[in-house]
Structures are given as structure tokens and as C-alpha cells.
Amino acid sequence: MTIVPHSIIGASSAVFTSNIYLAFLFGLISHFIADVTPHLEPNMLVVRQPDGTKKWSVWLYIFVIVEFSLTIFGFYLFRERPDFNLLVFGALGGLFPDMIVNNPFLQKYRNSPIIKYVFWFHDKIHLELPIKYWYVSAFCEAALITLACFVLFK
């Protein structure tokens, strides 16, 4: 799953608390719930190199920049809500595992005790369907985002 869905789902999970630490925790839990659900993944289109690494194309970098920009714009839209801080912490919790796993600066620390466990758990729980089932992934992801938006806008 990508930045926008994880941030929307994480933010929506934060409306169930008034504590920023719980908001982050709920966002973190929402990340793994979203990852066990079939979803679209930019990695579906990335070819794994012979050494096991994944090579990103230029369009994928552009995609990430656009998604990050849309997330910042979403924060801007909700800036007047009284629970804005909770939404931000929930969204950050929803993004946190991917910020560790997909961070190019942390790749060299992949075998350190704590980060190794985060990588292992994320890889273990993460569900990726083959590209030929993209429509199932798209439907499930759209359903999660719709539910999260319903919670955010109610």
C-alpha cells in the first residue's frame, strides 16, 4: 500500500481516542491491518534484481513525491479540526513501518536487532497478490479508503 492510503487509514483510526500516543499506536496497528488486506503496491511493477534488491524507476520516485504532496495537502485540509494533532499522529503511525522498511538510509542497518525484527514482521504480514489480480487489490484498497473517509468525515 502507498503513502496516501496508509495516512488516511491511520488518521481515521485516531478519531477513536483523545491521546496522541494511542493515536499513533492505532495508526501503527492500522498499517498492519491494511497490509494483510489485498492492496495495490508499487512493488508489483518493480523487478527484483539478481542480488535481491529492488530497483525503482524514475516514475516511481515521481509517484512517491506526488503521494507525499497529497498527504501534506490532506493535512492542510484538516488543519482547522479540533482533533488535528490526533489525525497527524494517527497518520504518522500508519506510515511508520514503511518509513523504516522503505528508508534507503536504514537498509544498511537491516540486520540490527530491532530493525531486523521490523523488517521480518513487515515482510511476514505483508500480502501482495500477483499483478494479474490487480482488480481484487484495487477493490479491497478502495473499500478500506472509503471506510476510512467515512470515519473521517462523519
CORKA-V658380 format. One record per residue. N is the residue number from 0. RES is the residue in one small letter. BURIAL is # if it has 9 or more other ideal C-beta (glycine too) atoms within 8 Angstrom, else .. Layout:
n=N res=RES burial=BURIAL
n=N res=RES burial=BURIAL
//
This chain:
n=0 res=m burial=#
n=1 res=t burial=#
n=2 res=i burial=#
n=3 res=v burial=#
n=4 res=p burial=#
n=5 res=h burial=#
n=6 res=s burial=#
n=7 res=i burial=#
n=8 res=i burial=#
n=9 res=g burial=#
n=10 res=a burial=#
n=11 res=s burial=#
n=12 res=s burial=#
n=13 res=a burial=#
n=14 res=v burial=#
n=15 res=f burial=.
n=16 res=t burial=#
n=17 res=s burial=.
n=18 res=n burial=.
n=19 res=i burial=.
n=20 res=y burial=.
n=21 res=l burial=.
n=22 res=a burial=#
n=23 res=f burial=#
n=24 res=l burial=#
n=25 res=f burial=#
n=26 res=g burial=#
n=27 res=l burial=#
n=28 res=i burial=#
n=29 res=s burial=#
n=30 res=h burial=#
n=31 res=f burial=#
n=32 res=i burial=#
n=33 res=a burial=#
n=34 res=d burial=#
n=35 res=v burial=.
n=36 res=t burial=#
n=37 res=p burial=#
n=38 res=h burial=#
n=39 res=l burial=#
n=40 res=e burial=#
n=41 res=p burial=#
n=42 res=n burial=.
n=43 res=m burial=#
n=44 res=l burial=.
n=45 res=v burial=#
n=46 res=v burial=.
n=47 res=r burial=.
n=48 res=q burial=.
n=49 res=p burial=.
n=50 res=d burial=.
n=51 res=g burial=.
n=52 res=t burial=.
n=53 res=k burial=.
n=54 res=k burial=.
n=55 res=w burial=.
n=56 res=s burial=.
n=57 res=v burial=.
n=58 res=w burial=.
n=59 res=l burial=#
n=60 res=y burial=#
n=61 res=i burial=.
n=62 res=f burial=#
n=63 res=v burial=#
n=64 res=i burial=.
n=65 res=v burial=.
n=66 res=e burial=#
n=67 res=f burial=#
n=68 res=s burial=.
n=69 res=l burial=#
n=70 res=t burial=#
n=71 res=i burial=.
n=72 res=f burial=.
n=73 res=g burial=#
n=74 res=f burial=#
n=75 res=y burial=.
n=76 res=l burial=.
n=77 res=f burial=#
n=78 res=r burial=.
n=79 res=e burial=.
n=80 res=r burial=.
n=81 res=p burial=.
n=82 res=d burial=#
n=83 res=f burial=#
n=84 res=n burial=.
n=85 res=l burial=#
n=86 res=l burial=#
n=87 res=v burial=#
n=88 res=f burial=#
n=89 res=g burial=#
n=90 res=a burial=#
n=91 res=l burial=#
n=92 res=g burial=#
n=93 res=g burial=#
n=94 res=l burial=#
n=95 res=f burial=#
n=96 res=p burial=#
n=97 res=d burial=#
n=98 res=m burial=.
n=99 res=i burial=#
n=100 res=v burial=#
n=101 res=n burial=.
n=102 res=n burial=.
n=103 res=p burial=.
n=104 res=f burial=.
n=105 res=l burial=#
n=106 res=q burial=.
n=107 res=k burial=.
n=108 res=y burial=.
n=109 res=r burial=#
n=110 res=n burial=.
n=111 res=s burial=.
n=112 res=p burial=.
n=113 res=i burial=.
n=114 res=i burial=#
n=115 res=k burial=#
n=116 res=y burial=.
n=117 res=v burial=#
n=118 res=f burial=#
n=119 res=w burial=.
n=120 res=f burial=.
n=121 res=h burial=#
n=122 res=d burial=.
n=123 res=k burial=.
n=124 res=i burial=#
n=125 res=h burial=.
n=126 res=l burial=#
n=127 res=e burial=.
n=128 res=l burial=#
n=129 res=p burial=.
n=130 res=i burial=.
n=131 res=k burial=.
n=132 res=y burial=#
n=133 res=w burial=#
n=134 res=y burial=.
n=135 res=v burial=#
n=136 res=s burial=#
n=137 res=a burial=#
n=138 res=f burial=.
n=139 res=c burial=#
n=140 res=e burial=#
n=141 res=a burial=.
n=142 res=a burial=.
n=143 res=l burial=#
n=144 res=i burial=#
n=145 res=t burial=.
n=146 res=l burial=#
n=147 res=a burial=#
n=148 res=c burial=#
n=149 res=f burial=.
n=150 res=v burial=#
n=151 res=l burial=#
n=152 res=f burial=.
n=153 res=k burial=.
//
